[in-house]
Amino acid sequence: MDITKVPDDEKLRLCKWYFKVGFLALPFVWAVNFCWFFPIAFKRGTEMNDQQKSIRKYTIMSGIGAFLWLGAAIVWIAIFQRYRSEWGEFADNISFIIPLGKV
């Protein structure tokens, strides 16, 4: 789908929808929303109308949300990798794949 051929009101509707879907624990949707609407939200040389300002707002919030989710995931992975063996059975219970070897 070529987003440049879509009317501004439809772009705003899509951007809002992707932003709201990201709250369903789908930060990848926020990342896609940010990448897809970034050129539209920050294009230069054109006058900003109300719809473009709203698209910019949702694009920025999507980027921030995706960045925060990425940071939280990295912190959780680091903590889990560091303390997995110390947590014993609890860590095994929350693991998707139980690594082989000594604990």
C-alpha positions in Angstrom: 0.0 0.0 0.0 1.4 3.4 -1.0 0.6 5.7 1.9 1.4 8.8 -0.1 -1.7 8.2 -2.2 -4.1 7.9 0.8 -6.0 11.0 1.8 -4.9 12.8 5.0 -8.0 11.8 7.1 -7.4 8.1 6.2 -3.7 8.5 7.2 -4.7 9.9 10.5 -7.2 7.1 11.1 -4.6 4.4 10.3 -1.9 6.1 12.5 -4.4 6.3 15.4 -5.5 2.7 14.9 -1.9 1.4 14.9 -1.1 3.4 18.0 -4.0 2.0 19.9 -3.2 -1.6 18.7 0.3 -1.2 20.1 -1.3 -1.0 23.6 -2.3 -4.6 23.3 1.3 -5.6 24.1 2.3 -5.4 20.4 5.3 -3.0 20.4 6.2 -4.1 17.0 3.1 -2.3 15.7 4.4 0.9 17.3 7.7 0.4 15.5 6.0 -0.2 12.2 3.7 2.9 12.8 6.8 5.0 13.6 8.7 3.9 10.5 5.7 4.1 8.1 4.4 7.5 9.1 7.8 9.2 9.9 8.3 10.6 6.4 4.7 12.0 6.4 4.9 13.4 9.9 8.3 15.1 9.4 8.3 16.1 5.7 9.7 19.5 5.1 8.6 22.3 2.8 4.9 21.9 3.4 2.5 23.7 5.7 1.4 21.6 8.6 -2.4 21.1 8.8 -4.2 19.8 11.9 -4.2 16.2 10.6 -0.5 16.2 10.0 0.1 17.6 13.5 -2.0 14.7 14.9 -0.1 12.2 12.7 3.2 13.7 14.1 2.0 13.3 17.7 0.9 9.7 17.2 4.2 8.9 15.3 6.3 10.4 18.1 4.3 8.5 20.8 4.6 5.3 18.8 8.4 5.7 18.6 8.7 6.4 22.3 6.5 3.4 23.1 8.5 1.1 20.9 11.7 2.3 22.4 10.5 1.9 26.0 9.3 -1.7 25.2 12.7 -2.5 23.6 14.5 -1.1 26.7 12.3 -3.1 29.1 12.9 -6.3 27.0 16.6 -5.8 27.1 16.6 -5.2 30.8 14.4 -8.3 31.4 16.6 -10.5 29.2 19.8 -9.3 31.0 18.3 -9.9 34.5 16.9 -13.3 33.5 20.1 -14.5 32.0 22.1 -13.3 35.0 19.9 -14.8 37.7 18.3 -17.8 36.0 20.4 -20.4 37.8 19.9 -18.7 41.2 16.1 -18.6 40.8 16.0 -22.4 40.5 12.6 -24.0 39.9 10.8 -20.6 39.4 13.1 -19.8 36.5 12.5 -23.2 35.0 8.8 -22.7 35.3 8.8 -19.4 33.5 11.2 -20.6 30.8 10.0 -21.5 27.4 13.0 -23.7 26.7 14.8 -25.2 29.6 18.6 -25.1 28.9 20.5 -28.3 29.4 23.3 -28.5 32.0 24.0 -28.0 35.6 22.3 -25.4 37.7 
